[in-house]
Amino acid sequence: MAFSPDGRLLASGSEDTTIKLWEVATGQEVRTLSGHTSSVWSVAFSPDGRLLASSSSDGTIKLWDISDLVGR
């Protein structure tokens, strides 16, 4: 799990191969990211919060553009 730099979002990786983004203030899920084919082990936000990196036991690292969620 990782908090966004502004503290508004929380990203969680899962054994179900997805990443969920949560709004911290409300606890509401705001997005599910799919693309890995095995468990997601780690997630990290870029310093500006516009990108999310994830790594998986499928041997891949992915970068996700979540800039549409910044400034919500």
PDB file with one MODEL, atoms N, CA, C and O in Angstrom:
MODEL        1
ATOM      1  N   MET A   1       0.840  -1.179   0.000  1.00  0.00           N
ATOM      2  CA  MET A   1       0.000   0.000   0.000  1.00  0.00           C
ATOM      3  C   MET A   1       0.884   1.240   0.000  1.00  0.00           C
ATOM      4  O   MET A   1       2.023   1.219   0.467  1.00  0.00           O
ATOM      5  N   ALA A   2       0.323   2.326  -0.540  1.00  0.00           N
ATOM      6  CA  ALA A   2       1.039   3.604  -0.553  1.00  0.00           C
ATOM      7  C   ALA A   2       0.045   4.750  -0.574  1.00  0.00           C
ATOM      8  O   ALA A   2      -0.998   4.682  -1.225  1.00  0.00           O
ATOM      9  N   PHE A   3       0.391   5.807   0.154  1.00  0.00           N
ATOM     10  CA  PHE A   3      -0.388   7.047   0.124  1.00  0.00           C
ATOM     11  C   PHE A   3       0.162   7.955  -0.962  1.00  0.00           C
ATOM     12  O   PHE A   3       1.370   7.994  -1.199  1.00  0.00           O
ATOM     13  N   SER A   4      -0.730   8.682  -1.619  1.00  0.00           N
ATOM     14  CA  SER A   4      -0.305   9.687  -2.589  1.00  0.00           C
ATOM     15  C   SER A   4       0.423  10.810  -1.854  1.00  0.00           C
ATOM     16  O   SER A   4       0.232  10.982  -0.651  1.00  0.00           O
ATOM     17  N   PRO A   5       1.253  11.573  -2.561  1.00  0.00           N
ATOM     18  CA  PRO A   5       1.995  12.654  -1.902  1.00  0.00           C
ATOM     19  C   PRO A   5       1.117  13.665  -1.174  1.00  0.00           C
ATOM     20  O   PRO A   5       1.534  14.220  -0.157  1.00  0.00           O
ATOM     21  N   ASP A   6      -0.083  13.914  -1.672  1.00  0.00           N
ATOM     22  CA  ASP A   6      -0.977  14.872  -0.998  1.00  0.00           C
ATOM     23  C   ASP A   6      -1.830  14.216   0.086  1.00  0.00           C
ATOM     24  O   ASP A   6      -2.588  14.900   0.775  1.00  0.00           O
ATOM     25  N   GLY A   7      -1.713  12.888   0.243  1.00  0.00           N
ATOM     26  CA  GLY A   7      -2.434  12.182   1.294  1.00  0.00           C
ATOM     27  C   GLY A   7      -3.899  11.923   1.005  1.00  0.00           C
ATOM     28  O   GLY A   7      -4.616  11.418   1.869  1.00  0.00           O
ATOM     29  N   ARG A   8      -4.359  12.259  -0.190  1.00  0.00           N
ATOM     30  CA  ARG A   8      -5.787  12.094  -0.501  1.00  0.00           C
ATOM     31  C   ARG A   8      -6.140  10.710  -1.019  1.00  0.00           C
ATOM     32  O   ARG A   8      -7.278  10.267  -0.861  1.00  0.00           O
ATOM     33  N   LEU A   9      -5.174  10.011  -1.642  1.00  0.00           N
ATOM     34  CA  LEU A   9      -5.430   8.688  -2.199  1.00  0.00           C
ATOM     35  C   LEU A   9      -4.559   7.643  -1.532  1.00  0.00           C
ATOM     36  O   LEU A   9      -3.447   7.923  -1.084  1.00  0.00           O
ATOM     37  N   LEU A  10      -5.090   6.434  -1.479  1.00  0.00           N
ATOM     38  CA  LEU A  10      -4.344   5.274  -1.014  1.00  0.00           C
ATOM     39  C   LEU A  10      -4.425   4.229  -2.121  1.00  0.00           C
ATOM     40  O   LEU A  10      -5.509   3.938  -2.626  1.00  0.00           O
ATOM     41  N   ALA A  11      -3.293   3.669  -2.495  1.00  0.00           N
ATOM     42  CA  ALA A  11      -3.256   2.606  -3.491  1.00  0.00           C
ATOM     43  C   ALA A  11      -2.947   1.301  -2.785  1.00  0.00           C
ATOM     44  O   ALA A  11      -2.062   1.242  -1.932  1.00  0.00           O
ATOM     45  N   SER A  12      -3.684   0.249  -3.144  1.00  0.00           N
ATOM     46  CA  SER A  12      -3.430  -1.065  -2.555  1.00  0.00           C
ATOM     47  C   SER A  12      -3.311  -2.104  -3.660  1.00  0.00           C
ATOM     48  O   SER A  12      -4.150  -2.174  -4.558  1.00  0.00           O
ATOM     49  N   GLY A  13      -2.262  -2.906  -3.581  1.00  0.00           N
ATOM     50  CA  GLY A  13      -2.083  -4.020  -4.508  1.00  0.00           C
ATOM     51  C   GLY A  13      -2.682  -5.271  -3.893  1.00  0.00           C
ATOM     52  O   GLY A  13      -2.793  -5.380  -2.671  1.00  0.00           O
ATOM     53  N   SER A  14      -3.069  -6.217  -4.744  1.00  0.00           N
ATOM     54  CA  SER A  14      -3.793  -7.377  -4.250  1.00  0.00           C
ATOM     55  C   SER A  14      -3.355  -8.668  -4.926  1.00  0.00           C
ATOM     56  O   SER A  14      -2.793  -8.659  -6.021  1.00  0.00           O
ATOM     57  N   GLU A  15      -3.626  -9.770  -4.249  1.00  0.00           N
ATOM     58  CA  GLU A  15      -3.390 -11.090  -4.827  1.00  0.00           C
ATOM     59  C   GLU A  15      -4.342 -11.367  -5.983  1.00  0.00           C
ATOM     60  O   GLU A  15      -4.093 -12.275  -6.775  1.00  0.00           O
ATOM     61  N   ASP A  16      -5.429 -10.603  -6.098  1.00  0.00           N
ATOM     62  CA  ASP A  16      -6.387 -10.824  -7.194  1.00  0.00           C
ATOM     63  C   ASP A  16      -5.934 -10.149  -8.493  1.00  0.00           C
ATOM     64  O   ASP A  16      -6.707 -10.068  -9.447  1.00  0.00           O
ATOM     65  N   THR A  17      -4.698  -9.669  -8.537  1.00  0.00           N
ATOM     66  CA  THR A  17      -4.015  -9.051  -9.693  1.00  0.00           C
ATOM     67  C   THR A  17      -4.399  -7.602  -9.952  1.00  0.00           C
ATOM     68  O   THR A  17      -3.953  -7.022 -10.943  1.00  0.00           O
ATOM     69  N   THR A  18      -5.208  -7.005  -9.098  1.00  0.00           N
ATOM     70  CA  THR A  18      -5.639  -5.626  -9.315  1.00  0.00           C
ATOM     71  C   THR A  18      -4.978  -4.669  -8.332  1.00  0.00           C
ATOM     72  O   THR A  18      -4.377  -5.073  -7.337  1.00  0.00           O
ATOM     73  N   ILE A  19      -5.112  -3.391  -8.651  1.00  0.00           N
ATOM     74  CA  ILE A  19      -4.722  -2.295  -7.775  1.00  0.00           C
ATOM     75  C   ILE A  19      -5.981  -1.480  -7.548  1.00  0.00           C
ATOM     76  O   ILE A  19      -6.692  -1.144  -8.495  1.00  0.00           O
ATOM     77  N   LYS A  20      -6.250  -1.171  -6.316  1.00  0.00           N
ATOM     78  CA  LYS A  20      -7.416  -0.339  -6.013  1.00  0.00           C
ATOM     79  C   LYS A  20      -6.923   0.995  -5.482  1.00  0.00           C
ATOM     80  O   LYS A  20      -5.975   1.067  -4.700  1.00  0.00           O
ATOM     81  N   LEU A  21      -7.595   2.051  -5.929  1.00  0.00           N
ATOM     82  CA  LEU A  21      -7.327   3.401  -5.448  1.00  0.00           C
ATOM     83  C   LEU A  21      -8.495   3.838  -4.589  1.00  0.00           C
ATOM     84  O   LEU A  21      -9.654   3.740  -4.991  1.00  0.00           O
ATOM     85  N   TRP A  22      -8.172   4.321  -3.402  1.00  0.00           N
ATOM     86  CA  TRP A  22      -9.176   4.693  -2.410  1.00  0.00           C
ATOM     87  C   TRP A  22      -9.045   6.165  -2.063  1.00  0.00           C
ATOM     88  O   TRP A  22      -7.936   6.691  -1.972  1.00  0.00           O
ATOM     89  N   GLU A  23     -10.174   6.827  -1.870  1.00  0.00           N
ATOM     90  CA  GLU A  23     -10.189   8.191  -1.352  1.00  0.00           C
ATOM     91  C   GLU A  23     -10.094   8.094   0.163  1.00  0.00           C
ATOM     92  O   GLU A  23     -10.973   7.530   0.814  1.00  0.00           O
ATOM     93  N   VAL A  24      -9.026   8.645   0.718  1.00  0.00           N
ATOM     94  CA  VAL A  24      -8.761   8.496   2.150  1.00  0.00           C
ATOM     95  C   VAL A  24      -9.864   9.114   3.003  1.00  0.00           C
ATOM     96  O   VAL A  24     -10.294   8.513   3.988  1.00  0.00           O
ATOM     97  N   ALA A  25     -10.321  10.295   2.639  1.00  0.00           N
ATOM     98  CA  ALA A  25     -11.303  11.019   3.457  1.00  0.00           C
ATOM     99  C   ALA A  25     -12.613  10.260   3.620  1.00  0.00           C
ATOM    100  O   ALA A  25     -13.249  10.331   4.672  1.00  0.00           O
ATOM    101  N   THR A  26     -13.018   9.531   2.575  1.00  0.00           N
ATOM    102  CA  THR A  26     -14.324   8.864   2.613  1.00  0.00           C
ATOM    103  C   THR A  26     -14.236   7.342   2.706  1.00  0.00           C
ATOM    104  O   THR A  26     -15.211   6.680   3.062  1.00  0.00           O
ATOM    105  N   GLY A  27     -13.067   6.791   2.384  1.00  0.00           N
ATOM    106  CA  GLY A  27     -12.936   5.331   2.348  1.00  0.00           C
ATOM    107  C   GLY A  27     -13.536   4.708   1.099  1.00  0.00           C
ATOM    108  O   GLY A  27     -13.606   3.484   0.988  1.00  0.00           O
ATOM    109  N   GLN A  28     -13.969   5.539   0.155  1.00  0.00           N
ATOM    110  CA  GLN A  28     -14.590   5.066  -1.079  1.00  0.00           C
ATOM    111  C   GLN A  28     -13.530   4.621  -2.086  1.00  0.00           C
ATOM    112  O   GLN A  28     -12.495   5.269  -2.243  1.00  0.00           O
ATOM    113  N   GLU A  29     -13.800   3.517  -2.756  1.00  0.00           N
ATOM    114  CA  GLU A  29     -12.955   3.095  -3.861  1.00  0.00           C
ATOM    115  C   GLU A  29     -13.241   4.011  -5.048  1.00  0.00           C
ATOM    116  O   GLU A  29     -14.400   4.219  -5.405  1.00  0.00           O
ATOM    117  N   VAL A  30     -12.188   4.559  -5.661  1.00  0.00           N
ATOM    118  CA  VAL A  30     -12.388   5.465  -6.789  1.00  0.00           C
ATOM    119  C   VAL A  30     -11.968   4.846  -8.117  1.00  0.00           C
ATOM    120  O   VAL A  30     -12.377   5.331  -9.171  1.00  0.00           O
ATOM    121  N   ARG A  31     -11.175   3.804  -8.093  1.00  0.00           N
ATOM    122  CA  ARG A  31     -10.767   3.163  -9.341  1.00  0.00           C
ATOM    123  C   ARG A  31     -10.131   1.807  -9.049  1.00  0.00           C
ATOM    124  O   ARG A  31      -9.485   1.613  -8.020  1.00  0.00           O
ATOM    125  N   THR A  32     -10.331   0.878  -9.978  1.00  0.00           N
ATOM    126  CA  THR A  32      -9.620  -0.400  -9.966  1.00  0.00           C
ATOM    127  C   THR A  32      -8.788  -0.472 -11.230  1.00  0.00           C
ATOM    128  O   THR A  32      -9.303  -0.275 -12.331  1.00  0.00           O
ATOM    129  N   LEU A  33      -7.499  -0.754 -11.076  1.00  0.00           N
ATOM    130  CA  LEU A  33      -6.586  -0.881 -12.207  1.00  0.00           C
ATOM    131  C   LEU A  33      -6.294  -2.351 -12.443  1.00  0.00           C
ATOM    132  O   LEU A  33      -5.914  -3.069 -11.518  1.00  0.00           O
ATOM    133  N   SER A  34      -6.471  -2.798 -13.674  1.00  0.00           N
ATOM    134  CA  SER A  34      -6.228  -4.189 -14.041  1.00  0.00           C
ATOM    135  C   SER A  34      -5.195  -4.232 -15.152  1.00  0.00           C
ATOM    136  O   SER A  34      -5.177  -3.365 -16.026  1.00  0.00           O
ATOM    137  N   GLY A  35      -4.336  -5.239 -15.120  1.00  0.00           N
ATOM    138  CA  GLY A  35      -3.335  -5.384 -16.171  1.00  0.00           C
ATOM    139  C   GLY A  35      -2.273  -6.399 -15.828  1.00  0.00           C
ATOM    140  O   GLY A  35      -1.658  -6.983 -16.720  1.00  0.00           O
ATOM    141  N   HIS A  36      -2.049  -6.618 -14.548  1.00  0.00           N
ATOM    142  CA  HIS A  36      -1.105  -7.656 -14.139  1.00  0.00           C
ATOM    143  C   HIS A  36      -1.794  -9.018 -14.246  1.00  0.00           C
ATOM    144  O   HIS A  36      -3.021  -9.109 -14.218  1.00  0.00           O
ATOM    145  N   THR A  37      -0.995 -10.060 -14.368  1.00  0.00           N
ATOM    146  CA  THR A  37      -1.549 -11.414 -14.477  1.00  0.00           C
ATOM    147  C   THR A  37      -1.268 -12.258 -13.246  1.00  0.00           C
ATOM    148  O   THR A  37      -1.583 -13.447 -13.215  1.00  0.00           O
ATOM    149  N   SER A  38      -0.672 -11.640 -12.228  1.00  0.00           N
ATOM    150  CA  SER A  38      -0.406 -12.333 -10.972  1.00  0.00           C
ATOM    151  C   SER A  38      -0.457 -11.298  -9.844  1.00  0.00           C
ATOM    152  O   SER A  38      -0.699 -10.118 -10.096  1.00  0.00           O
ATOM    153  N   SER A  39      -0.235 -11.727  -8.627  1.00  0.00           N
ATOM    154  CA  SER A  39      -0.336 -10.858  -7.447  1.00  0.00           C
ATOM    155  C   SER A  39       0.481  -9.585  -7.594  1.00  0.00           C
ATOM    156  O   SER A  39       1.604  -9.607  -8.098  1.00  0.00           O
ATOM    157  N   VAL A  40      -0.095  -8.479  -7.151  1.00  0.00           N
ATOM    158  CA  VAL A  40       0.600  -7.194  -7.132  1.00  0.00           C
ATOM    159  C   VAL A  40       1.274  -7.054  -5.775  1.00  0.00           C
ATOM    160  O   VAL A  40       0.611  -7.078  -4.738  1.00  0.00           O
ATOM    161  N   TRP A  41       2.600  -6.906  -5.788  1.00  0.00           N
ATOM    162  CA  TRP A  41       3.379  -6.885  -4.548  1.00  0.00           C
ATOM    163  C   TRP A  41       3.669  -5.497  -4.031  1.00  0.00           C
ATOM    164  O   TRP A  41       3.756  -5.300  -2.819  1.00  0.00           O
ATOM    165  N   SER A  42       3.823  -4.526  -4.919  1.00  0.00           N
ATOM    166  CA  SER A  42       4.157  -3.187  -4.428  1.00  0.00           C
ATOM    167  C   SER A  42       3.575  -2.117  -5.338  1.00  0.00           C
ATOM    168  O   SER A  42       3.359  -2.331  -6.531  1.00  0.00           O
ATOM    169  N   VAL A  43       3.331  -0.965  -4.741  1.00  0.00           N
ATOM    170  CA  VAL A  43       2.845   0.210  -5.460  1.00  0.00           C
ATOM    171  C   VAL A  43       3.574   1.436  -4.909  1.00  0.00           C
ATOM    172  O   VAL A  43       3.931   1.483  -3.732  1.00  0.00           O
ATOM    173  N   ALA A  44       3.790   2.429  -5.782  1.00  0.00           N
ATOM    174  CA  ALA A  44       4.446   3.670  -5.358  1.00  0.00           C
ATOM    175  C   ALA A  44       3.988   4.803  -6.261  1.00  0.00           C
ATOM    176  O   ALA A  44       3.878   4.641  -7.476  1.00  0.00           O
ATOM    177  N   PHE A  45       3.722   5.958  -5.645  1.00  0.00           N
ATOM    178  CA  PHE A  45       3.326   7.147  -6.389  1.00  0.00           C
ATOM    179  C   PHE A  45       4.558   7.938  -6.809  1.00  0.00           C
ATOM    180  O   PHE A  45       5.577   7.931  -6.119  1.00  0.00           O
ATOM    181  N   SER A  46       4.453   8.622  -7.953  1.00  0.00           N
ATOM    182  CA  SER A  46       5.480   9.580  -8.344  1.00  0.00           C
ATOM    183  C   SER A  46       5.374  10.790  -7.409  1.00  0.00           C
ATOM    184  O   SER A  46       4.332  10.999  -6.789  1.00  0.00           O
ATOM    185  N   PRO A  47       6.437  11.583  -7.304  1.00  0.00           N
ATOM    186  CA  PRO A  47       6.394  12.738  -6.395  1.00  0.00           C
ATOM    187  C   PRO A  47       5.235  13.706  -6.650  1.00  0.00           C
ATOM    188  O   PRO A  47       4.729  14.322  -5.712  1.00  0.00           O
ATOM    189  N   ASP A  48       4.812  13.844  -7.906  1.00  0.00           N
ATOM    190  CA  ASP A  48       3.691  14.744  -8.192  1.00  0.00           C
ATOM    191  C   ASP A  48       2.330  14.053  -8.105  1.00  0.00           C
ATOM    192  O   ASP A  48       1.298  14.702  -8.271  1.00  0.00           O
ATOM    193  N   GLY A  49       2.317  12.737  -7.846  1.00  0.00           N
ATOM    194  CA  GLY A  49       1.069  12.002  -7.672  1.00  0.00           C
ATOM    195  C   GLY A  49       0.343  11.660  -8.954  1.00  0.00           C
ATOM    196  O   GLY A  49      -0.753  11.102  -8.897  1.00  0.00           O
ATOM    197  N   ARG A  50       0.906  11.971 -10.101  1.00  0.00           N
ATOM    198  CA  ARG A  50       0.222  11.750 -11.383  1.00  0.00           C
ATOM    199  C   ARG A  50       0.455  10.353 -11.965  1.00  0.00           C
ATOM    200  O   ARG A  50      -0.299   9.901 -12.827  1.00  0.00           O
ATOM    201  N   LEU A  51       1.493   9.678 -11.493  1.00  0.00           N
ATOM    202  CA  LEU A  51       1.793   8.323 -11.949  1.00  0.00           C
ATOM    203  C   LEU A  51       1.835   7.385 -10.758  1.00  0.00           C
ATOM    204  O   LEU A  51       2.196   7.774  -9.648  1.00  0.00           O
ATOM    205  N   LEU A  52       1.460   6.147 -11.013  1.00  0.00           N
ATOM    206  CA  LEU A  52       1.555   5.099 -10.014  1.00  0.00           C
ATOM    207  C   LEU A  52       2.347   3.960 -10.637  1.00  0.00           C
ATOM    208  O   LEU A  52       2.043   3.529 -11.749  1.00  0.00           O
ATOM    209  N   ALA A  53       3.350   3.475  -9.939  1.00  0.00           N
ATOM    210  CA  ALA A  53       4.131   2.326 -10.389  1.00  0.00           C
ATOM    211  C   ALA A  53       3.682   1.106  -9.591  1.00  0.00           C
ATOM    212  O   ALA A  53       3.377   1.206  -8.403  1.00  0.00           O
ATOM    213  N   SER A  54       3.646  -0.041 -10.258  1.00  0.00           N
ATOM    214  CA  SER A  54       3.288  -1.281  -9.565  1.00  0.00           C
ATOM    215  C   SER A  54       4.201  -2.396 -10.041  1.00  0.00           C
ATOM    216  O   SER A  54       4.655  -2.406 -11.186  1.00  0.00           O
ATOM    217  N   SER A  55       4.461  -3.335  -9.140  1.00  0.00           N
ATOM    218  CA  SER A  55       5.234  -4.518  -9.510  1.00  0.00           C
ATOM    219  C   SER A  55       4.444  -5.751  -9.096  1.00  0.00           C
ATOM    220  O   SER A  55       3.669  -5.735  -8.140  1.00  0.00           O
ATOM    221  N   SER A  56       4.672  -6.824  -9.856  1.00  0.00           N
ATOM    222  CA  SER A  56       3.869  -8.025  -9.681  1.00  0.00           C
ATOM    223  C   SER A  56       4.749  -9.258  -9.745  1.00  0.00           C
ATOM    224  O   SER A  56       5.850  -9.231 -10.295  1.00  0.00           O
ATOM    225  N   SER A  57       4.244 -10.339  -9.172  1.00  0.00           N
ATOM    226  CA  SER A  57       4.956 -11.608  -9.273  1.00  0.00           C
ATOM    227  C   SER A  57       4.899 -12.183 -10.681  1.00  0.00           C
ATOM    228  O   SER A  57       5.488 -13.233 -10.940  1.00  0.00           O
ATOM    229  N   ASP A  58       4.194 -11.507 -11.603  1.00  0.00           N
ATOM    230  CA  ASP A  58       4.227 -11.925 -13.007  1.00  0.00           C
ATOM    231  C   ASP A  58       5.512 -11.455 -13.690  1.00  0.00           C
ATOM    232  O   ASP A  58       5.729 -11.727 -14.871  1.00  0.00           O
ATOM    233  N   GLY A  59       6.370 -10.742 -12.935  1.00  0.00           N
ATOM    234  CA  GLY A  59       7.655 -10.296 -13.449  1.00  0.00           C
ATOM    235  C   GLY A  59       7.622  -8.962 -14.166  1.00  0.00           C
ATOM    236  O   GLY A  59       8.588  -8.593 -14.833  1.00  0.00           O
ATOM    237  N   THR A  60       6.512  -8.226 -14.037  1.00  0.00           N
ATOM    238  CA  THR A  60       6.395  -6.940 -14.719  1.00  0.00           C
ATOM    239  C   THR A  60       6.308  -5.789 -13.728  1.00  0.00           C
ATOM    240  O   THR A  60       5.920  -5.946 -12.571  1.00  0.00           O
ATOM    241  N   ILE A  61       6.687  -4.633 -14.237  1.00  0.00           N
ATOM    242  CA  ILE A  61       6.483  -3.362 -13.552  1.00  0.00           C
ATOM    243  C   ILE A  61       5.658  -2.517 -14.495  1.00  0.00           C
ATOM    244  O   ILE A  61       5.970  -2.427 -15.683  1.00  0.00           O
ATOM    245  N   LYS A  62       4.612  -1.899 -13.987  1.00  0.00           N
ATOM    246  CA  LYS A  62       3.739  -1.080 -14.823  1.00  0.00           C
ATOM    247  C   LYS A  62       3.673   0.340 -14.269  1.00  0.00           C
ATOM    248  O   LYS A  62       3.749   0.560 -13.060  1.00  0.00           O
ATOM    249  N   LEU A  63       3.530   1.292 -15.182  1.00  0.00           N
ATOM    250  CA  LEU A  63       3.279   2.680 -14.820  1.00  0.00           C
ATOM    251  C   LEU A  63       1.867   3.034 -15.247  1.00  0.00           C
ATOM    252  O   LEU A  63       1.471   2.793 -16.387  1.00  0.00           O
ATOM    253  N   TRP A  64       1.123   3.601 -14.334  1.00  0.00           N
ATOM    254  CA  TRP A  64      -0.276   3.951 -14.566  1.00  0.00           C
ATOM    255  C   TRP A  64      -0.416   5.460 -14.514  1.00  0.00           C
ATOM    256  O   TRP A  64       0.061   6.097 -13.574  1.00  0.00           O
ATOM    257  N   ASP A  65      -1.062   6.034 -15.511  1.00  0.00           N
ATOM    258  CA  ASP A  65      -1.351   7.468 -15.524  1.00  0.00           C
ATOM    259  C   ASP A  65      -2.660   7.688 -14.777  1.00  0.00           C
ATOM    260  O   ASP A  65      -3.733   7.326 -15.260  1.00  0.00           O
ATOM    261  N   ILE A  66      -2.559   8.277 -13.610  1.00  0.00           N
ATOM    262  CA  ILE A  66      -3.760   8.557 -12.811  1.00  0.00           C
ATOM    263  C   ILE A  66      -3.961  10.062 -12.666  1.00  0.00           C
ATOM    264  O   ILE A  66      -4.600  10.527 -11.722  1.00  0.00           O
ATOM    265  N   SER A  67      -3.409  10.811 -13.613  1.00  0.00           N
ATOM    266  CA  SER A  67      -3.457  12.274 -13.529  1.00  0.00           C
ATOM    267  C   SER A  67      -4.879  12.821 -13.494  1.00  0.00           C
ATOM    268  O   SER A  67      -5.110  13.917 -12.983  1.00  0.00           O
ATOM    269  N   ASP A  68      -5.837  12.062 -14.037  1.00  0.00           N
ATOM    270  CA  ASP A  68      -7.223  12.534 -13.993  1.00  0.00           C
ATOM    271  C   ASP A  68      -7.786  12.537 -12.577  1.00  0.00           C
ATOM    272  O   ASP A  68      -8.818  13.162 -12.331  1.00  0.00           O
ATOM    273  N   LEU A  69      -7.137  11.857 -11.647  1.00  0.00           N
ATOM    274  CA  LEU A  69      -7.591  11.833 -10.251  1.00  0.00           C
ATOM    275  C   LEU A  69      -6.934  12.927  -9.419  1.00  0.00           C
ATOM    276  O   LEU A  69      -7.401  13.241  -8.324  1.00  0.00           O
ATOM    277  N   VAL A  70      -5.853  13.507  -9.933  1.00  0.00           N
ATOM    278  CA  VAL A  70      -5.155  14.568  -9.210  1.00  0.00           C
ATOM    279  C   VAL A  70      -5.957  15.847  -9.354  1.00  0.00           C
ATOM    280  O   VAL A  70      -6.380  16.203 -10.454  1.00  0.00           O
ATOM    281  N   GLY A  71      -6.161  16.521  -8.266  1.00  0.00           N
ATOM    282  CA  GLY A  71      -6.918  17.764  -8.306  1.00  0.00           C
ATOM    283  C   GLY A  71      -8.420  17.580  -8.236  1.00  0.00           C
ATOM    284  O   GLY A  71      -9.178  18.519  -8.484  1.00  0.00           O
ATOM    285  N   ARG A  72      -8.859  16.364  -7.897  1.00  0.00           N
ATOM    286  CA  ARG A  72     -10.293  16.094  -7.763  1.00  0.00           C
ATOM    287  C   ARG A  72     -10.871  16.870  -6.622  1.00  0.00           C
ATOM    288  O   ARG A  72     -12.068  16.773  -6.353  1.00  0.00           O
TER     289      ARG A  72
ENDMDL
END
